[in-house]
Amino acid sequence: MSRAYSKWYVVAPSLLWAGSVGYSRMYLGVHYPTDVLAGAVLGLGRPLHWMG
């Protein structure tokens, strides 16, 4: 998935951290699920667009 850091021990904790932050924002009621989903789509889409 990652071209810059192809090692799983770098990518896996990063995805886990980002997912945990997104979930906690919804759990605490700070953001709606659509806000978190839009942020995840933009966050994943930007590097994929630049690398592709």
Biopython code that builds the backbone (N, CA, C, O; Angstrom):
import numpy as np
from Bio.PDB.StructureBuilder import StructureBuilder

atoms = [
    (1, "MET", "N", (0.820, -1.194, 0.000)),
    (1, "MET", "CA", (0.000, 0.000, 0.000)),
    (1, "MET", "C", (0.863, 1.256, 0.000)),
    (1, "MET", "O", (0.549, 2.220, -0.698)),
    (2, "SER", "N", (1.919, 1.257, 0.753)),
    (2, "SER", "CA", (2.760, 2.440, 0.846)),
    (2, "SER", "C", (4.035, 2.231, 0.050)),
    (2, "SER", "O", (4.733, 1.234, 0.236)),
    (3, "ARG", "N", (4.332, 3.147, -0.816)),
    (3, "ARG", "CA", (5.563, 3.045, -1.598)),
    (3, "ARG", "C", (6.756, 3.610, -0.847)),
    (3, "ARG", "O", (7.869, 3.102, -0.985)),
    (4, "ALA", "N", (6.541, 4.661, -0.050)),
    (4, "ALA", "CA", (7.639, 5.273, 0.683)),
    (4, "ALA", "C", (8.083, 4.389, 1.847)),
    (4, "ALA", "O", (9.282, 4.228, 2.077)),
    (5, "TYR", "N", (7.139, 3.820, 2.578)),
    (5, "TYR", "CA", (7.432, 2.943, 3.705)),
    (5, "TYR", "C", (6.758, 1.608, 3.432)),
    (5, "TYR", "O", (5.613, 1.387, 3.828)),
    (6, "SER", "N", (7.467, 0.731, 2.761)),
    (6, "SER", "CA", (6.868, -0.547, 2.383)),
    (6, "SER", "C", (6.909, -1.564, 3.515)),
    (6, "SER", "O", (6.417, -2.681, 3.350)),
    (7, "LYS", "N", (7.470, -1.215, 4.635)),
    (7, "LYS", "CA", (7.558, -2.145, 5.761)),
    (7, "LYS", "C", (6.251, -2.132, 6.534)),
    (7, "LYS", "O", (5.722, -1.069, 6.859)),
    (8, "TRP", "N", (5.732, -3.320, 6.825)),
    (8, "TRP", "CA", (4.449, -3.432, 7.508)),
    (8, "TRP", "C", (4.498, -2.830, 8.904)),
    (8, "TRP", "O", (3.482, -2.333, 9.392)),
    (9, "TYR", "N", (5.665, -2.862, 9.563)),
    (9, "TYR", "CA", (5.762, -2.362, 10.925)),
    (9, "TYR", "C", (5.759, -0.836, 10.991)),
    (9, "TYR", "O", (5.729, -0.263, 12.080)),
    (10, "VAL", "N", (5.788, -0.187, 9.849)),
    (10, "VAL", "CA", (5.617, 1.269, 9.795)),
    (10, "VAL", "C", (4.188, 1.605, 9.391)),
    (10, "VAL", "O", (3.560, 2.490, 9.972)),
    (11, "VAL", "N", (3.681, 0.890, 8.390)),
    (11, "VAL", "CA", (2.358, 1.186, 7.850)),
    (11, "VAL", "C", (1.259, 0.775, 8.822)),
    (11, "VAL", "O", (0.323, 1.543, 9.046)),
    (12, "ALA", "N", (1.351, -0.420, 9.406)),
    (12, "ALA", "CA", (0.294, -0.929, 10.280)),
    (12, "ALA", "C", (0.037, -0.033, 11.495)),
    (12, "ALA", "O", (-1.120, 0.300, 11.753)),
    (13, "PRO", "N", (1.065, 0.372, 12.253)),
    (13, "PRO", "CA", (0.785, 1.264, 13.383)),
    (13, "PRO", "C", (0.237, 2.626, 12.946)),
    (13, "PRO", "O", (-0.561, 3.234, 13.660)),
    (14, "SER", "N", (0.662, 3.097, 11.788)),
    (14, "SER", "CA", (0.151, 4.383, 11.303)),
    (14, "SER", "C", (-1.339, 4.302, 10.995)),
    (14, "SER", "O", (-2.102, 5.198, 11.356)),
    (15, "LEU", "N", (-1.752, 3.223, 10.325)),
    (15, "LEU", "CA", (-3.172, 3.055, 10.027)),
    (15, "LEU", "C", (-3.978, 2.827, 11.298)),
    (15, "LEU", "O", (-5.098, 3.324, 11.418)),
    (16, "LEU", "N", (-3.424, 2.086, 12.242)),
    (16, "LEU", "CA", (-4.102, 1.853, 13.515)),
    (16, "LEU", "C", (-4.278, 3.165, 14.281)),
    (16, "LEU", "O", (-5.339, 3.418, 14.853)),
    (17, "TRP", "N", (-3.248, 3.987, 14.289)),
    (17, "TRP", "CA", (-3.318, 5.280, 14.972)),
    (17, "TRP", "C", (-4.383, 6.182, 14.336)),
    (17, "TRP", "O", (-5.195, 6.780, 15.041)),
    (18, "ALA", "N", (-4.375, 6.275, 13.022)),
    (18, "ALA", "CA", (-5.338, 7.125, 12.330)),
    (18, "ALA", "C", (-6.763, 6.618, 12.541)),
    (18, "ALA", "O", (-7.679, 7.414, 12.748)),
    (19, "GLY", "N", (-6.953, 5.314, 12.490)),
    (19, "GLY", "CA", (-8.278, 4.756, 12.731)),
    (19, "GLY", "C", (-8.758, 4.995, 14.155)),
    (19, "GLY", "O", (-9.935, 5.272, 14.384)),
    (20, "SER", "N", (-7.838, 4.885, 15.114)),
    (20, "SER", "CA", (-8.184, 5.118, 16.517)),
    (20, "SER", "C", (-8.585, 6.568, 16.760)),
    (20, "SER", "O", (-9.531, 6.838, 17.500)),
    (21, "VAL", "N", (-7.884, 7.480, 16.150)),
    (21, "VAL", "CA", (-8.215, 8.897, 16.300)),
    (21, "VAL", "C", (-9.580, 9.188, 15.692)),
    (21, "VAL", "O", (-10.390, 9.896, 16.290)),
    (22, "GLY", "N", (-9.837, 8.644, 14.504)),
    (22, "GLY", "CA", (-11.139, 8.846, 13.868)),
    (22, "GLY", "C", (-12.271, 8.288, 14.704)),
    (22, "GLY", "O", (-13.306, 8.934, 14.868)),
    (23, "TYR", "N", (-12.079, 7.092, 15.234)),
    (23, "TYR", "CA", (-13.109, 6.484, 16.075)),
    (23, "TYR", "C", (-13.332, 7.293, 17.345)),
    (23, "TYR", "O", (-14.473, 7.510, 17.751)),
    (24, "SER", "N", (-12.251, 7.737, 17.971)),
    (24, "SER", "CA", (-12.394, 8.488, 19.225)),
    (24, "SER", "C", (-13.126, 9.806, 19.010)),
    (24, "SER", "O", (-13.864, 10.256, 19.886)),
    (25, "ARG", "N", (-12.928, 10.427, 17.854)),
    (25, "ARG", "CA", (-13.637, 11.684, 17.569)),
    (25, "ARG", "C", (-15.141, 11.452, 17.488)),
    (25, "ARG", "O", (-15.932, 12.272, 17.954)),
    (26, "MET", "N", (-15.527, 10.326, 16.890)),
    (26, "MET", "CA", (-16.959, 9.994, 16.818)),
    (26, "MET", "C", (-17.488, 9.585, 18.186)),
    (26, "MET", "O", (-18.594, 9.972, 18.563)),
    (27, "TYR", "N", (-16.713, 8.810, 18.929)),
    (27, "TYR", "CA", (-17.137, 8.326, 20.240)),
    (27, "TYR", "C", (-17.365, 9.484, 21.209)),
    (27, "TYR", "O", (-18.315, 9.472, 21.992)),
    (28, "LEU", "N", (-16.500, 10.467, 21.148)),
    (28, "LEU", "CA", (-16.636, 11.625, 22.038)),
    (28, "LEU", "C", (-17.698, 12.607, 21.570)),
    (28, "LEU", "O", (-18.032, 13.548, 22.291)),
    (29, "GLY", "N", (-18.227, 12.401, 20.384)),
    (29, "GLY", "CA", (-19.274, 13.277, 19.873)),
    (29, "GLY", "C", (-18.762, 14.583, 19.315)),
    (29, "GLY", "O", (-19.528, 15.536, 19.173)),
    (30, "VAL", "N", (-17.488, 14.648, 18.996)),
    (30, "VAL", "CA", (-16.894, 15.873, 18.478)),
    (30, "VAL", "C", (-17.148, 16.020, 16.986)),
    (30, "VAL", "O", (-17.274, 17.135, 16.482)),
    (31, "HIS", "N", (-17.225, 14.890, 16.273)),
    (31, "HIS", "CA", (-17.464, 14.905, 14.829)),
    (31, "HIS", "C", (-18.526, 13.879, 14.468)),
    (31, "HIS", "O", (-18.703, 12.873, 15.155)),
    (32, "TYR", "N", (-19.224, 14.155, 13.380)),
    (32, "TYR", "CA", (-20.164, 13.189, 12.821)),
    (32, "TYR", "C", (-19.381, 12.142, 12.028)),
    (32, "TYR", "O", (-18.275, 12.417, 11.563)),
    (33, "PRO", "N", (-19.951, 10.941, 11.872)),
    (33, "PRO", "CA", (-19.258, 9.912, 11.087)),
    (33, "PRO", "C", (-18.929, 10.365, 9.663)),
    (33, "PRO", "O", (-17.902, 9.971, 9.112)),
    (34, "THR", "N", (-19.788, 11.185, 9.068)),
    (34, "THR", "CA", (-19.503, 11.660, 7.710)),
    (34, "THR", "C", (-18.281, 12.579, 7.693)),
    (34, "THR", "O", (-17.537, 12.596, 6.712)),
    (35, "ASP", "N", (-18.066, 13.334, 8.756)),
    (35, "ASP", "CA", (-16.870, 14.176, 8.843)),
    (35, "ASP", "C", (-15.612, 13.325, 8.861)),
    (35, "ASP", "O", (-14.641, 13.612, 8.160)),
    (36, "VAL", "N", (-15.641, 12.277, 9.669)),
    (36, "VAL", "CA", (-14.480, 11.392, 9.792)),
    (36, "VAL", "C", (-14.244, 10.651, 8.479)),
    (36, "VAL", "O", (-13.103, 10.501, 8.041)),
    (37, "LEU", "N", (-15.318, 10.193, 7.856)),
    (37, "LEU", "CA", (-15.189, 9.483, 6.583)),
    (37, "LEU", "C", (-14.630, 10.407, 5.501)),
    (37, "LEU", "O", (-13.763, 10.001, 4.727)),
    (38, "ALA", "N", (-15.116, 11.637, 5.445)),
    (38, "ALA", "CA", (-14.603, 12.595, 4.458)),
    (38, "ALA", "C", (-13.120, 12.878, 4.695)),
    (38, "ALA", "O", (-12.350, 12.974, 3.739)),
    (39, "GLY", "N", (-12.719, 13.010, 5.942)),
    (39, "GLY", "CA", (-11.313, 13.223, 6.254)),
    (39, "GLY", "C", (-10.445, 12.042, 5.862)),
    (39, "GLY", "O", (-9.327, 12.215, 5.379)),
    (40, "ALA", "N", (-10.971, 10.825, 6.076)),
    (40, "ALA", "CA", (-10.218, 9.627, 5.699)),
    (40, "ALA", "C", (-10.082, 9.525, 4.182)),
    (40, "ALA", "O", (-9.017, 9.174, 3.673)),
    (41, "VAL", "N", (-11.161, 9.831, 3.462)),
    (41, "VAL", "CA", (-11.103, 9.778, 1.996)),
    (41, "VAL", "C", (-10.123, 10.809, 1.462)),
    (41, "VAL", "O", (-9.322, 10.502, 0.578)),
    (42, "LEU", "N", (-10.177, 12.019, 1.984)),
    (42, "LEU", "CA", (-9.229, 13.051, 1.540)),
    (42, "LEU", "C", (-7.799, 12.699, 1.945)),
    (42, "LEU", "O", (-6.860, 12.919, 1.181)),
    (43, "GLY", "N", (-7.639, 12.153, 3.147)),
    (43, "GLY", "CA", (-6.309, 11.783, 3.623)),
    (43, "GLY", "C", (-5.684, 10.650, 2.833)),
    (43, "GLY", "O", (-4.469, 10.630, 2.637)),
    (44, "LEU", "N", (-6.497, 9.702, 2.374)),
    (44, "LEU", "CA", (-5.974, 8.612, 1.555)),
    (44, "LEU", "C", (-5.856, 8.999, 0.091)),
    (44, "LEU", "O", (-4.952, 8.544, -0.609)),
    (45, "GLY", "N", (-6.765, 9.833, -0.366)),
    (45, "GLY", "CA", (-6.788, 10.209, -1.776)),
    (45, "GLY", "C", (-5.662, 11.122, -2.193)),
    (45, "GLY", "O", (-5.168, 11.028, -3.317)),
    (46, "ARG", "N", (-5.252, 11.994, -1.315)),
    (46, "ARG", "CA", (-4.208, 12.960, -1.665)),
    (46, "ARG", "C", (-2.878, 12.289, -2.003)),
    (46, "ARG", "O", (-2.339, 12.549, -3.078)),
    (47, "PRO", "N", (-2.323, 11.438, -1.136)),
    (47, "PRO", "CA", (-1.044, 10.802, -1.518)),
    (47, "PRO", "C", (-1.186, 9.840, -2.696)),
    (47, "PRO", "O", (-0.262, 9.705, -3.498)),
    (48, "LEU", "N", (-2.334, 9.169, -2.806)),
    (48, "LEU", "CA", (-2.523, 8.263, -3.930)),
    (48, "LEU", "C", (-2.562, 9.045, -5.246)),
    (48, "LEU", "O", (-2.065, 8.577, -6.270)),
    (49, "HIS", "N", (-3.151, 10.225, -5.207)),
    (49, "HIS", "CA", (-3.203, 11.073, -6.399)),
    (49, "HIS", "C", (-1.812, 11.587, -6.748)),
    (49, "HIS", "O", (-1.442, 11.619, -7.922)),
    (50, "TRP", "N", (-1.034, 11.990, -5.740)),
    (50, "TRP", "CA", (0.307, 12.527, -5.997)),
    (50, "TRP", "C", (1.257, 11.447, -6.495)),
    (50, "TRP", "O", (2.115, 11.720, -7.335)),
    (51, "MET", "N", (1.116, 10.216, -5.983)),
    (51, "MET", "CA", (2.034, 9.148, -6.381)),
    (51, "MET", "C", (1.642, 8.509, -7.696)),
    (51, "MET", "O", (2.483, 7.945, -8.395)),
    (52, "GLY", "N", (0.349, 8.596, -8.038)),
    (52, "GLY", "CA", (-0.158, 7.867, -9.181)),
    (52, "GLY", "C", (0.070, 8.527, -10.472)),
    (52, "GLY", "O", (-0.319, 7.998, -11.513)),
]
sb = StructureBuilder()
sb.init_structure("model")
sb.init_model(0)
sb.init_chain("A")
sb.init_seg("    ")
for serial, (resi, resn, name, xyz) in enumerate(atoms, 1):
    if name == "N":
        sb.init_residue(resn, " ", resi, " ")
    sb.init_atom(name, np.array(xyz, "f"), 0.0, 1.0, " ", f" {name:<3s}", serial, name[0])
structure = sb.get_structure()
